[in-house]
Amino acid sequence: MKVFKKRLLLICVMLVFAILQIFSSIAFAQGASSPIFSDLPQDHWAYNAVKFMVERGIITGYPDNTFRPDNPVTRAEFARIMVVALNLPIKVTDNPSFKDVPKDHWAYPYVETAKYYLTGFRSSNGDYFKPSDYAVREDMAVALVKAKGLQNENVDMNILNNYIDKDQISKNLTKYVAIAIAKGIMVGSPVPNSNQLKFDPQGILTRAQAAVLLFNVVNTRTSEEKVTYDDNSSTSSTQPNSYTIPNVGAYTKGDKVVLVWNRINDKRLKGYAVVISKNNSQPAYPQDGYLKKLSNRDATYVEIGVNSKYNGGDFGSYLKGGEDYYFSITAIYEGNVYVKGNAVRMKIPSIPNYYEKPSVKYEYKDNKFVLSWQKIDDSRLVGYWVVISKKKKEPKYPDNGYLVFINDKNTTQIVINNTIPYKGGDFGEYLKDGEEYYFSVTAQYQDRLIPGNSIKAIYYSNLEIAKLRPKLQAKTVRWWGQSYINLRWDKIDNDKLQGYRVVVSDTNSSPDFYKDGLLATISDKNITSINVKAKDKYLINGEYKELKRGHYYYFTVYAIYSDRIVGGNVIRIKIP
């Protein structure tokens, strides 16, 4: 009996504890909800915009539940976000508009669609989009003005006189920036101790800024309208409910046909059916069968190859390479409502094999130079060669050597920190901080090598240190019959800065702080230039030497801080 009472008491205690847990959980849920990302608190200035965009599948976070709001956005990434956010009808052809965004580029359908809103770069060799470049504010002004249909608005260009950096706006984009300012789409920031503003036209757009700018376009509310009702207003309307029709585009990618269509925002939508016909120019589900059904309502893209089995078609179970078919998408709504989209006629490529090439980009993450590319899902893939060149614009393995071979197919990025010697390159074993290089990745397949795109970037092993480096410039000046070299560097605003040391060498291409010639020691942090001429003296190994007219010398400037010494770039110039 005592044992029974003890068990009964234990059960009662556990039941009370469980009830308390339930009520405490309810109270917590009613009190405050958790932020959607670990690095984006609810009081963050972009939180509501990001939440809106994430909930609608327009923008996503990272697998570690971070959003990384301050990460920069590339032009290709912004093109995709814009197309999805504005639900733009996909417009693609088999002839790419840009030389650097071919049909097999992941952003091809988005760039082709967004080209009417974004800027491109025209040269004598053709048009370029520069997908790996970061998106900048003046480009976004163009995109948002066009998205709102304001590009033909009259605007007083004098509005730009309020901005100290108006001359930094690209000539062809000034009207768009002026309209964006006049309409309050993008305003800029105040300049301290001044009545003027700064637009920062070349400022790099972050993920948070992109979310907010597009949120302001997408979330524009329509005004209400007063209406009257007749005597029959209580009866049901005979007007049928409208359903969004898929707007279908297509292009070829290797040995596949790619279908793309607009994203449909309708709570009644259940998914899509991919429909193909050999003879019917307007195929639709269910009468013409289906290749696959997509339950993902956010889907706007599907790849179709000869290995996909068809159900209920007029051409058998499989497509044949080299033959034409009609492709379409049918939207499936609740209540068995099927709305077919337009059809496009495409030829299934007869390419026997397709090998995906790496799409390479770079960023500074945690002040480190990070090279990255997309994951290639191909059983024939062996790994990746990381390739760098100083002179070759499109470096590839094995022609231009390699930094490292990566045999893990799931690895899609590498931190280049100058600790691994380069093999077979045109610049020596190690990169030099502050200099430009071409970076690429070559995919190693079982029977071939496929080089990816090349990106040009200034390399810093540590971006935080790079900000402390003096940026030296030099030019020859002639004044009243006298000729001299003007050495000038950017002013560094750092509390730990104590001064500068100008170093010279006639043989060492990397003048050493201690071993090479001391030309000048500067303790005034506000002095950022000196003039150098023939017969000026410099100290080396305890002796003074003179600069010789007509001789070339290497010059550099070291910034002296209380806790470190940081060297700048090197310039080779002839003494006049």
Secondary structure, 3 states (H helix, E strand, C coil): CHHHHHHHHHHHHHHHHHHHHHHHHHHHHHHCCCCCECCECCCCCCHHHHHHHHHCCCCCCCCCCCCCCCCECEHHHHHHHHHHHHCCCCCCCCCCCCCCCCCCCCCHHHHHHHCCCCCCEEECCEEECCCCCECEHHHHHHHHHHHCCCCCCCCCHHHHHHECCHHHCCHHHHHHHHHHHHCCCCCCEECCCCCCEECCCCCECEHHHHHHHHHHHHCCCCCCCCCCCCCCCCCCCCCCCCCCCCCEEEEEECCEEEEEECCCCCCCEEEEEEEEECCCCCCCCCCCCECEEECCCCCCEEEECCCCCCECCCCCCCCCCCCEEEEEEEEEECCCEEEECCCEEEECCCCCCCCCCCCCEEEEECCEEEEECCCCCCCCEEEEEEEEECCCCCCCCCCCCECEEECCCCCCEEECCCCCCCECCCCCCCCCCCEEEEEEEEEEECCCEEECCCEEEEECCCHHHHCCCCCEEEEEEEECCEEEEEEEECCCCCCCEEEEEEEEECCCCCCCCCCCEEEEEECCCCCCEEEECCCCEEEECCEEEECCCCCEEEEEEEEEECCCEEECCCEEEECC
